[in-house]
């Protein structure tokens, strides 16, 4: 499966996702304003952690080993039964925990215990969310592009309709509920797409746990958990710092800037997940791994640089279209944020190598250290540069991350005792 072919298929899903995001962003910006936007960002970071536990953080591992055993359906079935059973147990356990702690979570993340009902909705949806992620990981590992794309498009449309509908009728509360239900509703489309494949069988989705695969998946659980916990907690800490230093509105401006980055980089990051991760996972020869890294860099980084330049030049128009005039102070962040995004994608391409080659200790260590570094650099740079310091921290953190990964990864895969298998 070629990178460019993957990009074309992925472009279909990303196009729908971007249009949906444009509409949702505009609607929420007008409805809740910068301060409400910051609250939504806080909630999203919190549920990211919850969902990681509910899914057992198995997604990358399922994709990796499904791709690695592409010619061995029996092995894939043992993997799926193991991962499916773990997902079922983890999602049920997480649902109970979230329901019990709903009042505390509402007070911690949203500053108001009255929002506890949002977390009850989340608890009710967790099993479906867990299996939606599980089936998508299988489709990704099997390189079922069409089915994966259909699920992605359906998710975007469902998210658009649910967010606008619930927000219109119930305001900010409805927007938060929609964030908990989107993936759960998308599950039914993903299930249909998965069931339509000739290799699908219900008996292979849940069953006896294979100890060998459970041990292998364990490494990916640790890596995914590090990402799912360290990243959101870093963003929560940065947001809290901005609230203290500049006020809730400025935290909302930064959240809007972060959302723009996520929006225009979606095409790149999902293409990497669909093509690059399975490709790195299935390669056996060190020389082939190195060649794939170099080839992908040559294709991806120039595209990201071009996109970032376009976003910067159109920043005023983007703010007007995606948000509202009250968000104009965020324009000060664009230059440094766009430079940081280019470096971020370059560094992520090396981080995907750690995932694809199961470099567990190195991945976990760098995830935790550099998530913390983003908060530290924000605290250090905002007193010097003002509000722009948070974007400067983004650029500085990923620049250090890129250099560090380059030195560590190429030293590791070039070592005479390193095995690519």
N, C-alpha and C positions, 0 to 999 in steps of 0.2 A: 504494500500500500504506500504510494508515494506521498511525500509531504504536500506537494501542490494539489494532488487529487483530494487529500484529506481536507485541505484548506477550502476547496470549492464546496464540498459537502457541508463542512462546518459553517461556511459562510451563510448558508441557508438558515440554519438555526440562529446564528448570531444576528443576522439581519432582522429576524422577527423579534429576537430578544432586545435588540437595541431600540426598535420602534416601540415595543412595549415599555421599556425602561424610560424612554423619552416622555411618554404619556403619563406614566406613574410619577416620575420625578416632578413634572409640571403640576400635576394634580396635588401632590402632597406639599410641594413648596408653597402653593397658594393657600392650601387648606390649613397647614400647621405652622408655617413660617420657619425661620432658622432655628429657634429654640426647640420646636417640636421635632425638627429634623435631627437635632442632636440626640433627643430622647429615643427616636427610632433607631439611630445608629448604635446607641448604648444597648438597646434591646437585641438588635441583630447580633452584636458581638457576644452577648450572653447566651442566646439560643444556639449559636455556633458551637459553644462548649458543650451544651446539653446534648445536641444532636450527635456530636462526636462520641459521646458515651453511649447514646442510644443505638448507634450503628456499630458499636464495637470498634470504631475507627479502622475498619477492615478494607475499605474501598480500594486503596492503592495496592494492597497485598493481593486482593482478589483479581484485580486487573493484571498485575504482574505475573502471577502464577497461571492464570487462564491463558495469557499470551505465551508464556514459557512452555506450556504443555499443549500447544496448539494442535499437535498431531496425535495426542493421546486423550481421547474423550473419556476413557475410564478414569484417568487421573483427574481430569477436570471435574468429573462428577463427585469424586471423593472430596475435592476441594470445596465444591459448592455446598455439599451436605454439611461439611464442617463449618463453613462461614455462615450458612443460613441458620444453623442451630445457634451459633454464638450470637448472631444478630437478633434472633427471637428472644433469647435470654436477656441480652443487654437492653433491648428496647423495652421489654416488659419491666425489668428492674428499674430502668431510668424513669419510666412513666409513673411508677409508684412513688419514687423519690421526689419527682417534680411536683406531683399532686400534694404530697405531705408538706413540702417546703414552699408551696405556692405563695403564701403570705410573705414569708421571709425573702423570697426571690423578688417579689414585686417591690418590696421596700428597698432592697439592695440595688437593683438595676434601674428601677423607674422612680424611686424616691417616694412612692405612694402605695401603701398596702391595698388600696382600693382597686388596684390593677391585678389582684390575685387571680381573677377569673381568666385572664389571658393565659396564665400558666396552666390552668386546668384544661383549657383548649389544647395547649401544647402537649400536655400529658396524654390526652386522648388520641392525639395524632401520631405519637412517637413510633408505634409499631409500623404504621404505614410509611412514615418517613424513612425508617430504617430499611425496610424492604425495597422502597423505591431506589435508595442509594445502592443497595446490594444488587438489584437487577441491572441498574445502569453500569455498575462495575463489570458485570459479566458481559454485557453487550460491548463495552469498551475493549475488554480483553479479547473477545472473539472477533473484534474489528467489524462488528455489525453496524456500519456507518449509517445506513438508511434508517434502521430502527432507532438508533441512538438519536439521530437528528429529529425524527418524528416526535420522540419523547421530549426532546429539548424545546421544540416549537410548541408542543402542547403545554408544557410547563410555563412558557412565557405568556401564552394566551390566558391560561387559567390564572396565573398571577396577576395579570392586568385586570381581568374581570373581577376577581375576588377583592383586590385592593381598592379599586374604584368603587365597587358596590358597597363593601363594608365601610369604607371611609366616608362615603357620601351619607350613609344612614347613621353611622355611629361615631364619626369623627376620628380622633386619634386612637381611641380604644378599638375601633373597627380596623384601622390600619395595622395595629399590632396583632389582632386576631388573624388577619389575612396572612401575615408573615408566618404564622404557625401552621396555617392550613394549606398553603400553596403546594408544598412538596407532597403532602398527604393526598391531595386531590390528583396530583400528577401521577401518583402510584398506579392508578387504574389504567392510564394510557400506557405507562411503562410495562405493566403486567401484560396487557394485550399484545404489545410488540414482542415481548419475550416469549409468550406462549405461542406466537405464530411461527417461531423458529423450529425447524425440524429436529433440533437437538434437545429441545426443552422437554422435561418431564417433572411432574410435581415431586415424585419420589426422590429426585436428585437435589431438591432445594433445601430440605430439612431432613436430618437423620443422624446416623452414627457419626461421631466426631473421629476423624483420622488424626492420630497423635502427631504424625510426621508433619502434616499440613498445619495443624494447630500450632506447632512449634515455629514453623516458618512464618505463619501469619502473625505470631506474637511479636516478631521484630517489627512488622509494619504497624501493628497496633501501637507500639511504643513510639514509632516515628510520627504516625498520624496524630496521636494524642499530644505529642510535643507541639506540633503545628497548631492543632485545634485549641490548645489551652494557652500556650505562650503568646501566639499572635493576637487573639482577641483581648487577653488581659493587658497586653502592651497598648492596644488601641484604647481600651477603657481608661488606663492610667494616663495616656496622653490627653484624652478628652477631658478628664477630670482636671488636669493641669491647665488646660486652656480655659476651662470654666472659671477656675480660681484666678487666673492671670488676666483674662480678657472678658469673661462673661459667657453666658449660655449661647447668645447669638453667634459669637465668634467660634464657639465649638461647632455650631451648626454650619458655619461657612466652611470650616475644615472638613466636616463630614460630607458636605456637598462636593468639595474638591476631591476627596477620596473616592466618592461615587463616580465622578467623571472619569477618573483614572481607571477604575474597575470596569466602567462601561466600554471605553474605547479599546482597552486591552483584552476584553473578553475574547475577541476573535483569535488573538495570539495565544492566550493561556489555554483555551479549550482545544486549539489545534495541537498544542504541545501535549496535552493530556491524551488526545485521541491517537496521535501518530508517534510522538517522540518518546513518551514513556514506554509503550509496548515495544517500540523498536529497540530502545536501549536495553530493555529487559530480555529480549530474545537473542540478541547478539552474543556470540560465544568467544570471539577473537578480539584481543586487545586492540589490534590495528583497526578492525572494523568499528569498534566503539569510538576510537579517536577520530576516524574519518567521518562518522555520523555526527559527532559533536561539531567538527569544523564545518561540515556542509550545512547543518542546521543554523549555526551562527551566521554564516554568510547570507542565508535566506531571511532569517527572522529579524536580526538586529537592524539592518537597514530599513526594513518595513516599519518597525517600531519607531525608529528615529523620524521617518517621514510622517507617520501618524501624529507623533508628538508635536512636530513643527506645525502641522495643520491645526491641531487643537489650540496651540498657543496663539497662532495668528487669528483664529476665529473666536477667541476667548469671550469677548463681549457679546457676540451673537449667541454663543453657546449658553451663557448665563441667562440671557433674555429668553431663549427658547426652552431650556431645561428647567429653569427655576423662576425667579421673579426679580424685579428691580431691587428688592430689599437684600438680595444676595450679592450685589455688586462688590462689596469689600473683599470678596474672595479672589478677585482678579489679581491681587498682589501675590498670590501663591503660585500662579501658573508657571512662570519661567523655571523656578527651582523644582517644582513638582514634575514638570515634563522631563527635565533632565534626569531627575531621579527615577522616573518610570523607565527610561531607556536602560539605565544601569540595572534596574530591578529585574527586567526581563532577561538581560544577559546573565545575571547571577542566578536567576531561577533555572536557566537551562543547565547550569552546573548542578544546582540542587536536585533537579530531576535525575541526574546521573547517580546521586547518592540514593535516591529512591529506587531507581531501576536496578542498581547493583546491591541493594540491601546493605548499605554502609550505615548500620544502625547507630553506633556510638557517635560517629562523626556528625550524622544528621541531627540527632537529638541535641548534642552539645551546641552546634552552631545555631539551631533554631532558638534555643533558650537564651544564649548569649546575645544574639543580635536582636531578638525581640526586646530584651532589656536595654540594649544599646540605643534603640530608637527612642525610648522614653528618656534615657540619660541625656542624649544629644538634644532632645527637645527642651528639657529643663535647662541645659547649659546655653543653648542658642537663643531661646526666646527673650531672655533679659537683654541680650546684645542686639538682636535683629528685630525685635518686636514680633508681631504676628507671623511675619515671613520666616521666623526661626523654625517653625514646625515643618515647613517645606524644605528648608536647608538641612534639617535633621534627617528627613527622608532621603535626600541625595547623599549626605555624608554616610549614613548607615549602610545603604546598599553599595556605595563605592568601596567601603571597607570589606563588606561581605563578599563582593565579587573578587577582589584581590585575594582574600583569604581562601575562598573555595578553589580558585585557580591553583594556588600553591599547594593546597592539601590534596585535591582530587587528582591532579595530573601527577603528583608525586606518588600517590597511591596506586593508580592504574598503570603507572610506568614501572612500578617496583617488580623486580624479577620474581618475587614470591607470590605476587597477586594473581589470583585465578578469576577469570571473568565468568565462570560458570556459576 
